[in-house]
Amino acid sequence: MLPELFCGKMQALLGPEYELFLRSLDRPRALGLRLNPLKIQRQREKEFLDQLSSFSLSPVPWCSTGYYYNPESRPGLHPWHAAGAYYLQEPSAMAPAELLDPQPGERVLDLCAAPGGKTTQLAGKMAGRGLLVCNEIHPKRAAVLSSNVERMGIANALVLNEHPARLAERFAGYFDRVLVDAPCSGEGMFRKHDAAGADWSPETVAMCARRQAEILDNAAVTLRPGGRLVYSTCTFSPEENEGSVEAFLDRHPDYFVEAVSAPHFAPGRPEWSDGNPALARTFRLWPHHLLGEGHFAAVLRRSGDEPGTELLTERNSELPKPVAELVNELGIELPVGNPVRFGERVFLTPKEMPALRGLKVLRPGLELAELRRDLAVPAHALALWSREAVSCHDLRADDPACAAYLRGETLPTEARGWTLVRVEGLSMGWGKASVGVLKNHYPKGLRIF
């Protein structure tokens, strides 16, 4: 049931389009998944899509890696999901990362990143090069974000649990691109989440607009001159969309709305704010115009053209001897990076990783191993990042042994020692083989029962 005040507001805004808008909310939701280019290389994409034929995929027009799927296929239960081959993501939510368009080698910030859909999309575009800082202020949501970064095999991400103001202090003028997918009143998600409608009120809209202003002001500080900032919401409210952008431009005259081609989206509505014609270059995703939920996005550019601020980086160090011996035993060629130790956990950070002291860090790059006295145990993240190892145990997706592995069961094997378990070439986790038995090292918290 839609809130009565919301319906009256939308009727006043949309006029003759209102009935079409209402009818669109009665149809079944469009569901989407996005292929992970860090796992599915272009030359294998057609072959992989053929294997996914049972999902009844059709392309999402605004995202080259996005596809609608048949809800009855339940791709979240497939072994390829556990292997990080794709991310389940609402189709309209794929738009902001496409508009940000990060390039390999850049410094990118996803400021409000949980649960990780847009972060993992940005990482795929960056192809493992550069630095991706993804932040979430709420600790539990930050943990979910970190888990999704791990599942998708991302090695160049720094996962933080910080207030945006703290990042503005620490990273002023540092990033080439910044994404602010802001907390909002969630009007575009009423069909997906009943609670969103139950919690809605005009006061909530006003509160969200104030919070968005604070977040945007902090984000603006972190972008270098000449950099791109994308602001997005999943709401229809002009106060949180055109109004938030208009107010931001008034506070930050060194920013402007960039003209970007996005033919699948409707233009913003200047008349719903202060009439600034530049707001027509923002974007609205209407559920009665496309197959997806309601979204808004604005592409903002900071005037000037200067390189990002240079910060102190993490000190160079060497891999602890047990970890170096383990990597050699596994036969894995690591990316270029700098080893960093967090307690008993050892990570490989990108060379450009800024100094981490004083930050609330959940994941500083690729986790390699955990030290247990004089031994190193390979991290689950290392398995999901790797494609090859000296010892591999390959399974088919429809093999009962594959489901058994995801349940945490042992498997018969001819392998020896630490073994990379793969489903049709996609890594899922580790096992340790001895005397014909593969002991299961799939994390207990991820096991499917």
C-alpha positions in Angstrom: 0.0 0.0 0.0 1.5 3.3 -1.1 1.3 6.2 1.4 -1.6 8.5 0.6 0.6 11.7 0.9 3.1 10.2 -1.5 0.5 9.4 -4.1 -0.9 12.9 -3.9 2.6 14.3 -4.4 3.4 12.1 -7.4 0.0 12.9 -9.0 0.8 16.6 -8.7 4.3 16.1 -10.2 3.4 13.7 -13.0 0.0 14.9 -14.1 -1.3 12.8 -17.0 1.6 10.4 -16.6 0.5 9.4 -13.1 -1.8 6.6 -14.0 0.9 5.0 -16.2 3.3 5.4 -13.3 0.9 3.7 -10.9 0.3 0.8 -13.3 4.0 0.2 -13.7 4.2 -0.5 -9.9 1.7 -3.3 -10.2 3.8 -5.4 -12.7 6.4 -7.9 -11.4 9.8 -6.5 -10.6 12.6 -6.7 -13.1 15.5 -8.7 -11.7 19.0 -8.4 -12.8 22.5 -9.9 -12.6 25.8 -8.4 -13.7 28.7 -10.5 -14.9 32.0 -10.1 -13.2 34.7 -9.2 -15.7 37.4 -10.1 -13.2 36.2 -13.7 -13.4 34.6 -13.9 -16.9 37.0 -12.6 -19.5 35.5 -11.2 -22.8 36.7 -14.2 -24.8 34.8 -16.5 -22.5 31.7 -14.4 -22.1 29.6 -16.0 -24.9 30.5 -19.5 -23.8 29.5 -18.6 -20.2 26.2 -17.0 -21.3 25.4 -20.1 -23.2 25.8 -22.1 -20.0 23.5 -19.6 -18.3 20.7 -20.2 -20.9 18.4 -21.7 -18.2 18.3 -18.2 -16.5 16.6 -16.8 -19.7 18.9 -13.8 -19.8 18.3 -10.6 -21.8 20.5 -7.6 -21.9 20.1 -4.5 -19.6 20.4 -1.7 -22.3 22.5 0.7 -20.1 25.0 -1.8 -18.8 27.2 -4.0 -21.1 27.6 -6.6 -18.4 24.0 -6.5 -17.0 21.2 -9.0 -17.8 17.6 -9.5 -16.7 16.9 -13.0 -15.5 13.9 -15.2 -14.9 13.2 -15.2 -11.2 12.3 -18.9 -11.2 15.9 -19.7 -12.2 17.2 -18.5 -8.7 20.8 -17.7 -9.7 21.7 -16.8 -6.2 21.7 -20.6 -5.3 23.9 -21.6 -8.2 27.6 -22.5 -7.6 28.7 -19.7 -10.0 27.2 -17.2 -7.6 29.4 -18.6 -4.8 32.4 -18.4 -7.2 31.8 -14.6 -7.8 30.9 -15.0 -11.5 28.1 -12.5 -11.2 26.4 -10.1 -8.8 22.6 -10.0 -8.3 21.7 -6.3 -8.8 18.6 -4.4 -9.5 18.9 -3.2 -13.1 18.4 0.5 -12.5 21.0 0.4 -9.8 23.6 -0.5 -12.5 23.3 3.1 -13.9 25.4 5.2 -11.5 28.6 3.1 -11.9 28.1 3.2 -15.7 27.8 7.0 -15.5 30.9 7.3 -13.3 32.9 5.3 -15.8 36.1 4.7 -13.9 39.3 3.8 -15.8 42.0 1.3 -15.0 44.8 2.9 -12.9 42.6 5.7 -11.4 41.9 6.5 -7.7 38.2 5.9 -7.1 36.0 6.4 -4.0 32.6 4.7 -3.4 31.5 6.7 -0.4 28.3 4.9 0.6 29.2 1.5 -0.7 27.3 -1.2 1.2 26.2 -3.8 0.3 28.7 -3.7 -2.6 26.8 -3.8 -5.9 28.2 -0.6 -7.2 31.7 -1.2 -5.7 32.0 -4.5 -7.5 30.8 -2.9 -10.7 33.4 -0.2 -10.4 36.1 -2.8 -9.7 35.2 -4.7 -12.8 35.7 -1.6 -14.9 39.0 -0.9 -13.2 40.3 -4.3 -14.2 42.4 -4.7 -11.1 44.5 -1.6 -11.7 44.4 1.6 -9.6 42.9 2.0 -6.1 39.3 1.6 -5.2 38.3 2.9 -1.8 34.9 1.7 -0.7 33.4 3.0 2.5 30.4 2.3 4.7 29.6 4.1 7.9 27.5 1.3 9.5 29.7 -1.6 10.8 27.4 -4.5 10.0 26.8 -3.2 6.5 30.5 -2.6 6.1 31.1 -6.3 6.9 28.6 -7.3 4.1 30.5 -5.0 1.7 33.8 -6.6 2.6 32.4 -10.1 2.0 31.1 -9.1 -1.4 34.5 -7.6 -2.3 36.1 -10.9 -1.4 33.6 -13.0 -3.3 34.1 -11.1 -6.5 37.9 -11.5 -6.4 38.8 -7.9 -6.0 42.5 -7.3 -5.1 42.8 -3.5 -5.3 40.0 -2.4 -2.9 40.4 -0.7 0.5 37.3 -1.4 2.5 36.7 1.2 5.3 34.1 1.8 8.0 34.4 5.6 8.4 32.3 8.8 8.6 32.4 10.7 5.3 33.8 13.7 7.2 36.8 11.6 8.3 37.5 10.8 4.6 37.2 14.4 3.7 39.9 15.2 6.2 42.2 12.4 5.1 41.8 12.4 1.3 41.3 16.0 0.3 41.7 16.4 -3.5 42.9 12.8 -3.8 40.4 10.9 -6.0 39.9 11.0 -9.8 36.2 9.8 -9.4 33.8 9.7 -6.5 30.4 7.9 -6.3 27.8 9.0 -3.8 24.9 6.6 -3.9 23.2 8.5 -1.1 20.9 7.2 1.7 17.5 8.4 0.7 13.7 8.0 1.4 13.7 5.0 -0.9 10.6 5.9 -2.9 11.9 4.0 -5.9 12.1 0.8 -3.8 8.5 0.8 -2.5 7.6 -2.1 -4.7 10.7 -4.0 -3.5 10.6 -3.2 0.2 7.2 -2.8 2.0 8.9 -1.2 5.0 10.2 1.6 2.8 6.6 2.7 2.2 5.6 2.2 5.8 8.4 4.5 7.0 7.8 7.2 4.5 6.8 10.7 5.4 7.5 14.3 4.2 9.6 14.7 7.3 11.7 11.7 6.3 12.2 13.3 2.8 13.4 16.6 4.4 15.7 14.7 6.8 17.3 12.7 4.0 17.9 15.9 2.0 19.8 17.4 4.9 21.9 14.3 5.3 22.6 14.1 1.6 23.9 17.7 1.7 26.4 16.8 4.4 27.6 13.7 2.5 27.9 15.6 -0.8 29.9 18.4 0.9 32.4 15.9 2.3 32.6 14.0 -1.1 33.3 17.3 -2.9 36.4 17.8 -0.8 37.9 14.4 -1.8 37.7 15.0 -5.6 40.7 16.5 -7.4 40.1 19.5 -9.8 38.9 18.0 -13.1 37.5 14.9 -11.5 34.0 13.4 -11.8 31.4 12.9 -9.1 28.2 11.0 -9.6 25.4 11.6 -7.2 22.5 9.0 -7.2 19.4 8.1 -5.2 16.7 5.5 -5.4 13.9 8.0 -4.8 11.5 10.2 -6.9 11.5 13.1 -4.4 12.6 16.4 -6.1 13.9 17.6 -2.7 16.4 14.8 -2.7 17.2 14.8 -6.4 17.1 18.1 -8.4 16.8 20.0 -5.2 19.9 18.4 -3.7 22.0 19.0 -6.8 20.8 22.6 -7.1 21.7 23.3 -3.5 25.1 21.6 -4.0 25.9 23.7 -7.0 25.0 26.9 -5.0 27.4 25.8 -2.2 30.2 24.7 -4.6 30.5 27.0 -7.6 33.6 25.1 -8.7 31.3 22.2 -9.7 28.9 21.9 -12.7 26.6 19.3 -14.2 28.4 17.5 -16.9 26.7 16.7 -20.2 26.8 12.9 -20.6 24.9 10.9 -23.2 22.5 8.4 -21.6 19.7 7.8 -24.1 17.8 5.2 -22.1 17.1 7.7 -19.2 14.7 10.6 -18.9 16.1 14.1 -18.2 15.9 15.7 -14.8 13.1 18.3 -14.2 14.5 21.8 -13.5 10.9 23.1 -12.8 10.7 20.8 -9.8 13.6 22.8 -8.2 14.7 26.4 -8.8 14.6 26.2 -12.5 18.3 25.9 -13.2 18.4 24.6 -16.8 21.6 22.6 -16.1 19.3 20.2 -14.0 17.9 18.9 -17.3 21.3 17.2 -17.8 20.6 15.0 -14.7 18.8 11.7 -15.2 15.6 10.1 -14.0 14.9 6.4 -14.3 11.2 5.9 -14.2 9.6 2.5 -13.8 7.0 3.4 -16.4 9.7 4.2 -19.0 12.0 1.3 -18.5 12.4 -2.2 -16.9 13.8 -1.2 -13.5 13.0 0.6 -10.3 13.0 4.4 -9.7 16.4 6.1 -9.7 18.0 9.5 -10.1 21.6 10.3 -11.1 23.6 13.5 -11.7 27.1 13.6 -13.2 29.1 16.5 -11.7 32.5 17.7 -12.8 34.9 19.8 -10.7 36.4 22.7 -12.6 40.1 22.7 -13.3 42.5 20.0 -14.2 45.1 19.0 -11.6 46.6 15.7 -10.5 45.3 14.3 -7.2 47.0 15.1 -3.9 49.9 12.8 -3.1 49.7 11.1 0.3 52.1 9.1 2.3 51.8 5.5 1.3 52.2 2.3 3.3 55.8 1.4 4.0 57.4 -1.2 1.7 57.8 -4.6 3.4 58.4 -8.2 2.5 56.1 -11.3 2.7 56.5 -13.2 5.9 58.6 -16.3 5.2 55.7 -18.8 5.8 53.5 -16.8 3.4 56.1 -16.6 0.7 56.7 -20.4 1.1 52.9 -21.0 0.8 52.5 -18.9 -2.3 55.4 -20.7 -3.9 53.9 -24.1 -2.9 50.5 -23.0 -4.4 52.2 -21.8 -7.6 50.3 -18.6 -7.7 51.7 -15.4 -9.3 50.6 -12.5 -7.2 49.8 -9.1 -8.5 52.2 -6.2 -7.9 51.7 -5.0 -4.4 53.0 -4.4 -0.9 52.5 -6.9 1.9 50.8 -5.6 5.0 50.2 -7.5 8.2 47.0 -7.0 10.3 47.4 -9.1 13.4 47.8 -12.7 12.1 46.3 -11.8 8.7 48.6 -10.9 5.8 47.3 -8.8 2.9 48.8 -7.6 -0.4 47.9 -3.9 -0.9 48.3 -1.9 -4.2 51.6 0.0 -4.4 49.7 3.3 -4.2 47.9 2.3 -1.0 47.8 5.4 1.3 49.0 5.0 4.9 46.3 3.2 6.8 47.2 4.2 10.4 44.2 5.8 12.1 41.6 4.5 9.7 39.0 1.8 10.5 40.1 -0.8 7.9 38.2 -4.0 7.2 40.1 -5.1 4.1 43.2 -3.4 2.7 43.6 -5.2 -0.6 44.0 -8.9 -1.3 44.1 -11.2 1.8 46.8 -13.8 1.3 46.9 -15.9 4.4 46.5 -16.3 8.1 49.6 -17.0 10.2 49.4 -19.8 12.7 52.7 -20.1 14.5 55.2 -20.9 11.8 52.6 -22.0 9.2 50.5 -20.0 6.8 46.9 -21.0 5.9 45.7 -19.6 2.5 42.9 -17.1 2.7 39.5 -17.7 1.1 40.0 -14.3 -0.7 43.2 -15.7 -2.3 41.2 -18.6 -3.7 38.5 -16.4 -5.2 41.1 -14.1 -6.8 43.2 -17.0 -8.2 42.5 -18.7 -11.5 45.2 -21.4 -11.4 47.2 -23.3 -8.8 49.7 -26.2 -8.8 46.9 -28.4 -7.5 43.3 -28.0 -8.6 40.1 -30.0 -8.1 37.6 -29.3 -10.9 33.9 -29.9 -10.6 30.9 -29.4 -12.8 28.1 -27.1 -11.6 25.6 -29.9 -11.8 27.9 -32.4 -10.0 26.5 -33.4 -6.6 30.1 -33.1 -5.3 29.9 -29.4 -6.1 26.9 -29.0 -3.8 28.7 -31.2 -1.2 31.7 -28.9 -1.3 29.6 -25.8 -0.6 28.0 -27.7 2.3 31.4 -28.2 3.8 31.8 -31.9 3.1 35.0 -33.8 2.3 35.5 -35.1 -1.2 37.5 -37.9 -2.7 40.5 -36.6 -4.7 43.8 -37.5 -6.4 45.2 -34.1 -5.6 47.9 -33.4 -3.0 48.3 -30.6 -0.4 46.5 -27.3 -0.7 44.1 -27.5 -3.6 42.1 -24.9 -5.4 38.5 -26.1 -5.9 36.9 -24.8 -9.1 33.5 -25.1 -10.7 34.0 -25.2 -14.5 37.2 -23.2 -14.2 35.9 -20.6 -11.7 37.6 -20.8 -8.3 35.4 -21.3 -5.2 37.7 -22.0 -2.3 40.4 -24.2 -0.8 40.7 -27.8 0.2 43.6 -29.7 1.6 44.3 -33.2 0.2 45.7 -36.1 2.0 45.5 -39.9 1.4 42.8 -39.5 -1.3 40.6 -37.2 0.7 40.1 -33.5 0.2 39.5 -31.8 3.6 37.0 -29.0 3.1 38.2 -25.4 3.9 35.2 -23.6 2.5 34.4 -20.9 5.2 31.7 -22.1 7.7 29.8 -18.9 7.5 29.3 -19.3 3.8 28.3 -22.9 3.7 25.0 -23.8 2.0 23.0 -26.3 4.0 
